[in-house]
Amino acid sequence: MPDFSRYYEILGLEPGCTPEELKLAWRDLVQVWHPDRFPANERLRQKAQDKLKEINEAFDALRDLKAGRRPAGAQPPKSGRRDAQWAWAGPGSEAERDPLGLLKDGVHAWNLWRSKYSDLTPRLAGVRIPRGDYTGLNLREMDLSQSRFSEAALYKADLSRVTAANAVFAGSELNRATLIEAKLTRCDLSSADLSAADLSRARLIECNLTGAVLVATILDGAHLDTCRGLTAEQLEASLTDGSTRLPKLT
């Protein structure tokens, strides 16, 4: 059994904390202990890596606890009862034609289908993703143009190398998501939570980042020079390198 009391202690929280308090505590600690804060001191960098791993483990466990999800590694239920997160209708031509229909069966079904049919890259262009928890969803290399994710929780989702024009992620939860080499054009990311997300080498062209949370967001090599809504405070909280293209702030 997970030691939840220890996890609360790691994050400096009490068992009665709200999900928002949990997220805020995690954000603060990630910003303090991110290894990239210690590039010149290998001893502190290693210590930070170990500490961050501990912080993330505690956050993942408590987040799942408060969301009522099964622990990592749990198997789909064997009973006949339908479970929106774990049921899987099986792959096939219908799923290939209607990927959104398969996504409605839950993250487990979707990711299983994508891993089995890795040579297929379905499109989710121009659709509204239903409200829900899509933790760990595999959207890698997909076309998400003109889709709406504003009510979707995409925590730890994989959006590497996606292509998205005019997609809406306003207010969405993208913390710890992977957006490496994503191509986002005129996307609405206002008030999105991108804390600890990896946007290395991502191209954000004319995107709206007003109010977006960029705490410990990795922006190495990212193109942000045409984005609007960015502030000095947001960039100070993020992690950039010499190849990051930033806008001129007024």
N, C-alpha and C positions, 0 to 999 in steps of 0.2 A: 504493500500500500504506500502511496506517496506520502511523504512527511509534510503535510500542508502547514503545520505550525512552523516548521523550519522555513518554508517558502515565504510565509508572511513575515517572518523575522528578517529574511534576506532583503525584502522590499521595504521594510520598515512600516508595515501595515498591520491593522487589526482584522480579525476574521469578518467583522461586519462591514468592511469597506465596500464601496460601490464599484462597479466596473470602471467608471470614469476615474475614480481615485486610484484604482489599480493601474490603469493606463498611464496616468500622470506620474505616478511613482516610478514606473518602469522607464518612461521617457527621461526623467531626471537622471536616473542611474546610468542609462545608456550613454547619455551625453557626457557624464563624468568619467565613465570607465571605458569609453571606446578606445581600442588599441591605437588607432590612427592619431590619437592625441599625444602619443609618446614616440614619435618617429626616431628620435635621437638617443633613446635609452632602451636598449633591448631588455634589460631586467624589468623595467616598469611596463614595457609593452607586453611581455609574457604574463606578468601579473594581471594586467588589464584584460588580456584574452581569457585567462582562467576566471576572473571575476565576471566578465561579461557572459561567459557560458553559464555560470551559476545564476546570474540575474535572468537570463533568457529562459532557463529551465524553470525557474520559479514562476515567471510570468506566464509561460505556456500552461503550466499545470493549474495555476489559479484561474487563468482565463477560461480554460476548459471546464473547471469546476463550476464557475459562476454561469457559464453558458449551458451547463447540463449535458456536455458532450461526453462521449466515451473516451477513455484514456487512449493515448497513442498505441497502435498495435492491436487494438481490439478488433475482433472479427465481426462481420456482418451477422445479424441475427438469423437463426435457422428456423424460427417459427414462421408461420404464414402471415403474421402481421406485417403490414407495409410500413417501412420506416423511411421517411423522406430523405434522410442523410445517407442511408446505407443500402437501400433496395436497388437492385440492378435488373433491368428487364432483358439485358443481353444485347450484344452488338448486332449489326446487320444493315441491310440496305436502308431500312427506314431511319435508323439512327444517323446514317451517313447523309441522308437527304435532309433530316430535321435534327441537327445537333442540339437545338434549344429544347426539343422534346426530351432528349436524353439528359440534358442538364437538369431538367425538372425532377429527375429521379435522384439527384444528389451528387455531391462531389465524388464520393467513392465510385459510383457508376461511371461518371464522366471520365475520371482519371484512369480507371481500368480500361475503358474503351480506347482512350487515347494511347495508352501504353501498348495495347494489343494491336492497334492499327496505327502504328507510329508513322507509316508512310503516308497517311492521310492528314491533311491540314484543313479542318473544317472552318467555315466562316461564321462569324457572329455579327456580321455587319448589319446595321440598321435595325437592331432589336433592342428591346428594353429588358434588361436582366431583372427578374423578379426580386423583391426584397428577400434577403436571407443571408445566412452565414455560409460563405464559400471559402473557408479556410483551406489553404493548400491547393486551390484550383489550378489546374494546368491549362494555361491559355497560350503557351509558348508558340511563337511564330504565327499567330492567327491574325486575320484581318478583323479589327474591331471598329472599323470606321462607322461613324454616326450611331454607334450603340450607346445606351444609357446604363451606367453602373452606379448612379448616385445613391441608390438604396442598398447596394451590395457591400458586404463585409468581405474584403479580399485579403485578409491577413495571411501573410506568407504565401500568397499566390505567385505563380510563375508567369510573368508577362514578358519574358525575354524575347527580344526581336519581334515583338508585335508591331503591326502597322495600324495606326489609328488616325483618322482625320475627322475632326469635328465630333469626337466622342465626348461624352459627359461623365466625369468622375467627381463632380462637385460634392463635397462632403463625404466622400467614400473613405472607407478604412483600407489603406494600402500599407499600413506599417509592416515592416519586415518583408515586404513584397520584393520580388526580383524583376527589375525592368532593364536589365542589361541590354544595350544596343536597341532599345525600343525606339520606334519612329513615331512620334506624336506630333500631329500638326493641327493647330488651332483647337486643341482639346481644352475643356473646362476642368481644371484641377483646383478650383477655388475651394478653400476650406478642407481640402483633402488631407488626410493624415498619412504623410509619407515618412514618418519617423523610422529611422534605421532601415529604410528601403535602399536597395542598390540600383542606382541609375547610372552606373558606369557606362560611358560612351553613348548614352541615350541622346537622341536629338529631339529637343522640345522646341518646335517651331511655332512662334506666335501663340504659345499656350498661356492661359490665365492661371497664375499661381497666387492670386490674392488670398491671403489668409491661410495658405497651405502650411502644414506643420512639417518642418525640415530638420527636426532634431536628429543629429547623427546620420542624416541622409547622405549616402555616398554619391558624390557628383563628379568623381574623377573622369576627366575627359568628356563630360557632358556638354552639350550645346544649349545654353540658356540665354544667349545674347539677344534674342528677339522676343523673349517672354515678357509679359507685363505682370505687374502686381508684386514683384519681388522687392523685399526690403533688406537693408543692411542687417537687421536683427535675424531674419530668416537665414541669410547666408552665413552669418557668424556661427549659427547653431549647426550648420551642415559641415560636411567634410569635402573639401575640394583639393585639386592639385594644380600644377602649372599649366596643364592642358585644358582645364575647364574654361569654357567660354561664357563669361558673365556679362549681363547687361550693364550699361552705365546707370548708376543710381543717382537720382537727383536729391 
